[in-house]
Amino acid sequence: MVQRLIALLRRPFSRRGSRKPFWERPVPEEDPIVNSSLAVPMAVSSLLLMVTLIWAFYDEGWGLRPWRAHQDEFVERYSTFLRGLKPRQASQEEEIKASEGYQHLLRQQQEAEADVTPRLAEITAEEGAVDARLGAIEKTFATARSEIQATIYLIETTSGSARKGYEEDREELEQRRYEIVLPGEDAPQELSYVELEDMFNSLKEQQGKVRARKAAVLQRPSRVRREMQTYVANRMEGLTAGQVQGLINSLDDFEYGIHQIHNGDMGLVDRCETCHLGVTAPVTIRAADMGGMELFASHPRKELLDVHDTEVYGCSPCHNGNGIGTVSTDTGHGRYKHWLWPLYPPENMEAGCLRCHGDAARLDLAPVLSAGREQFRWRGCWGCHPRQGFDQERLALLVNQKDVATLEGEKEAVRLLIERTVARADEAETNEEANRLYAEADSLTLRVADLDTRAERERQRGRQLLEEVKTPGPNLKEVRVKLRRDWLPGWIENPHTFRPTTKMPRFRLEEDQAQAISAFIWQSGVNGDLEEQAQGDPEQGKVLFETRGCMSCHAIGEGDEAVGGTFAANLSRVGDKVNYDYLVRWINNPRKRTLPYCPTLKRDITPEDYAAAGKPFVFDLQNNECPICGGTLQVQNPTVMPNLRLSMEESRDIATYLKSRAPGAEYAAAAWLEDSELAPKGRAMVRHFGCAGCHEIATLEEEGKIGTDLTEEGSKPLERLDFALLTQTAKREGWYNHKGFFERKLENPAVYDEGKIKEPLERLRMPDFGLDTEEITQLTTYLLGSVTPEDRVPERYHYRPRDQRSHIQEGWDIILKYNCMGCHQVAPGQQPLVKSLPLYQQEDWREQLPPPLVGEGARVDPNWLTRFLKNPALDEDRPHRNGVRPYLQIRMPTFTLSDGEVEKLVRFFGALAQQPLPYLPKKLEPLSQRELTMARQLFTHPAAPCLRCHATGDLQHDRNATAPSFELVSERLQPDWTRRWMVHPEIIQPGTSMPSGLFQREENRWIFALADLPIMKDYEKDHADLVLRYMFQFTRQEQRRLRGR
Amino acid sequence: MDWYQLWEIVSLPDNIPIVAMIVLVPFFTWYAFRQAFATDRLIVQLEADPKAARGHYRKIEPFRKGWQQKLHVWPYLLRVELLATVIVTVILMVWSITLNAPLEAPANPNLTMNPSKAPWYFLGLQEMLVYFDPWIAGVLMPTLIIIGLMAIPYIDKNPLGNGYYTFRQRKFAILAFCFGFLVLWSVMIVIGTFIRGPGWMWFWPGATWDHHRLVFETNRDLHELLGITQQPFVAIVGAVAIGLYLAVFGVLLHKLILSTEFNRKIYARMTLIQYILLQSLLLIMVALPVKIILRLVFRIKNVWVTPWFNV
């Protein structure tokens, strides 16, 4: 057989190659089955089997465990990095140790140790002696004790004769003598068990006493040593050299294998750290430190890990991906066909936050996501798309209206029942029967009263909600009074030509559609008389526009030259579209409507209606009862633009200025707007395109939303997203996923109509917002994060604070809704837009900036803040000024917030400053007569600068004041904050013009620093406190007194 | 020609057995027939030479003097089987190392995958659902296939062809099998894999599986073609049509069975029950291609519509 094999191998290939195929070969003369050998095929296939087996082992050990190589590499690179880090940290540590503070501590420590050395030696010797004696008897005693206790247990658990035997054993054991040799004694002693026990106990007691003495002696040195450690740790950036060495040592025992986080409660198994080995490392590792390996870098935003313990939350609940997968990068990251939660791309990483923080209006640590949500809110995406957490006011209002109707119905039913009961009582045959029925009617009357109360409460809430409802777009009922007629069609066709930055999107309208819509909008507008206004002074108007705060929200100037906020419309060309008279009215009070709207009757109430009811045609927040049905009227324009409390003259100036800015364009006459035949079609189109989602439009005030619900859009099955004819392209180009769908849709909302043959009304309706790439990423992140709440993380892990933190969440909604951050700094690190305006770059104007509101909750009394927010002028008689800072040109406007909103804002500021609830005003000690005299002197002393800036309520004096009035102190401020402010204004508000260093520290009190007052000489108490107490009882009389001086 | 789509179907781990089947089934069919024809030639020789036939156990053609007349199982059969075992083990191991189990997303009751396909070995049955009522295609037919396969030894009256390849001696059985397995079963699996795309629509190989594709395809029942709408008549017309099919094809099959001298001999040995069983099974098998043609060519959905079942 071997020979045959050799022969086979020897046969040249050429001959083998020329052989015929097996089915054409001649039949051999010998039996091929008997004579042929299977050795070669057998050998080859056995070899293959071996190779396969080895392959299988390799695959099992390494092929399916690519992380093994990573771990090897990590250990190598990490230890190199740590070794490089150690000397740096060590030298830093050396530096700190060389510092005066540390040396001081070191001296203290040496001193303390030297102090205790002799005493310590004495105690240690004593301790040694006791320990030695204890050691000598401990073993004998322990043995004896266990034997006796075991016997006792036997006695306890047996009975009869066996028990007798054990009792004898016990007696015998107690009689036994134990031989012990105490140290320093030659002769052994013989002791009974009881004696032994006594000796042991007394020695133990001695030992305890000695140890306590030792600890007392060592107390001071060890305290100083701890202080030294803390001193170093607090000043070190990163770890100390010792800690780094600890890390290097720990690498010797590096655990090769799968590193897993398991949270059974969440069903979480995350093995990400098997490869991403440096993520939670105690040192900051950059990719460059590890030879450019991004894989081994530590988490780039450690502040996130500080609040999300990785041992609890793992990685995948935030980042997505397949936490269990370790076979390859793609499996671990979930980037394969059937995994529902692929890793978020880096630019959308923050989408994961929304899984648990679904209700948050703003997340400080997730700027992109927060911006996405703000885009969604500000652009009014929720006008068409239902989304949990948006349009809550309108939804609540609908529920409220139903509730009121139900209660009213119930009341009516009870009233009828009363009438019937009384009627039955009147006809009753017996007196008892009649009395019983009357009593019943009486009790029913009580129910009516109860229902009345409830209905009234609901109505009150309804009135608030009516004030809170704001629409993204303006009220279109005003078009006839507000706009130039011929301007309208061009705007509807493409708003971006007139105003490129407008948030009104472009609808892809056919010409006839645009015409019909324009005509309907024009004809549905209400008619009203506008007061005729004289022209103002444009120069003055420009100054007012720039200084009153308009530009915190509005920009002016076209294209790159635009200056001002983007929150509201760019007003460069507003003069081309509006009537001057209307503009004046709007600037004076943007909430003023031409006609009030009755939500019950679902129509606007005209002067004729008022006349018919015999009432004057007056409607505002105080007179908001419907003359026909008695329900509450919508008396405001649903705009967030506040009332700046400008005088009529100022309003005219600004309006004239805006008019003068407009280029004065002419528009083609569009008489057909009055064609009533177009209106029905226009109304259908307006409904079709969902215009009423953002605008108030006559007859369509209660239209539903036309868009798809986006609450859980991010976890919608991919198959439900209609890529239409682009499906195959998307699959091939690799964007057949949620991100790809959202991005392309946002970039070009008609993209999925591409190539489709559709009737105009069947086409995709989403309009074009002209979003830039950054905004698309923000919105995509927000949509990707909008997932089913229970998806992957159980609800109990979601962020639902029940404490003050929930007030912060509620408050942000309102802060963003009214753009408070246009003028004020609300959160640390955030800059108000107004600060970036050119005007406020000038030195003189910097003091004219609105106050920052960081820490506002600690600064002011919440009750006062409530009053202030309701009316920032603080004085009904003098509305055209700021209540607190009359010296500022910029004006804190009146937002006409509802009571609920005011409450939320007050709670928000309180929560941000971590103020305890409920608010308890602090009582200050009243001033004694002597203290009063001192305080007055101090206050009015020429060296004290208080009165140089602060107003006092004295008109003469206040003309030059540049700081809030002392008159407000007691009701406005909180004493604790005020004290801190007087002492350290620079720390509370860097850059403030309030001078620091008014007081200086002396021992445990602050004393007035700027002058030495003789009267203060033997005053022992805190000077700052004195001034504080004086300020908090500062009254009008006192002020008059001061003036008298 | 959409090569990407074709590659996507061919490379799907689920479809590996079917791709292999396309190659292996024709090969082994050809190989078996080659062997059978060789034996047939030997049979002709031996029939002419009864003396040689007497001691001739191995059916090998052309027969050589030096070849043994008998071979033992050990080692001649078992060693080949061992070799085959090793090779198959190698193939299975390589397969399991290189291709993972094709797992999919967690089941979502609100979302049916499209196309929604059975495991490859059931794709033929799934394809049958297009042509028949689910009860017939999903329950009746599979049961009959199993029962039919079990019944073969009891209705097979042909004693020849045991232990060697032959076509000559078992023409009828082999042709019936080839029709039932190769033409019906295998081809339907291939159709189910390669041809049926989203919406279970017919996509020629190389066409893009477009989820948005629309086709105009209206199926009618036979009675609608004839303009009959009233129920008892509808059922009666269907019953008549089915009866006609049974009669016509029964006669044709009978003719086919009796077409050769040899078959007539076998037929003579059969009892009535055996013959009826054979006829029933064959008629049902033939019904499948008939229905496929009716459905695909004439767009007829049901032939026999009754309130209880449709055929």
Chai-1 contact restraints between the chains, C-beta under 6 A:
chainA,res_idxA,chainB,res_idxB,connection_type,confidence,min_distance_angstrom,max_distance_angstrom,comment,restraint_id
A,V27,B,P62,contact,1.0,0.0,6.0,A-B,restraint_1
A,E29,B,R64,contact,1.0,0.0,6.0,A-B,restraint_2
A,E29,B,G66,contact,1.0,0.0,6.0,A-B,restraint_3
A,E30,B,G66,contact,1.0,0.0,6.0,A-B,restraint_4
A,D31,B,W67,contact,1.0,0.0,6.0,A-B,restraint_5
A,D31,B,Q68,contact,1.0,0.0,6.0,A-B,restraint_6
A,I33,B,Y76,contact,1.0,0.0,6.0,A-B,restraint_7
A,V34,B,Q68,contact,1.0,0.0,6.0,A-B,restraint_8
A,L38,B,R79,contact,1.0,0.0,6.0,A-B,restraint_9
A,L38,B,L83,contact,1.0,0.0,6.0,A-B,restraint_10
A,P41,B,L83,contact,1.0,0.0,6.0,A-B,restraint_11
A,M42,B,L83,contact,1.0,0.0,6.0,A-B,restraint_12
A,S45,B,V86,contact,1.0,0.0,6.0,A-B,restraint_13
A,S45,B,I87,contact,1.0,0.0,6.0,A-B,restraint_14
A,L48,B,V90,contact,1.0,0.0,6.0,A-B,restraint_15
A,L49,B,V86,contact,1.0,0.0,6.0,A-B,restraint_16
A,L49,B,V90,contact,1.0,0.0,6.0,A-B,restraint_17
A,T52,B,V90,contact,1.0,0.0,6.0,A-B,restraint_18
A,T52,B,M93,contact,1.0,0.0,6.0,A-B,restraint_19
A,A56,B,M93,contact,1.0,0.0,6.0,A-B,restraint_20
A,D59,B,I97,contact,1.0,0.0,6.0,A-B,restraint_21
A,H338,B,E104,contact,1.0,0.0,6.0,A-B,restraint_22
A,H338,B,A105,contact,1.0,0.0,6.0,A-B,restraint_23
A,L340,B,A105,contact,1.0,0.0,6.0,A-B,restraint_24
A,P717,B,L111,contact,1.0,0.0,6.0,A-B,restraint_25
A,Q728,B,T208,contact,1.0,0.0,6.0,A-B,restraint_26
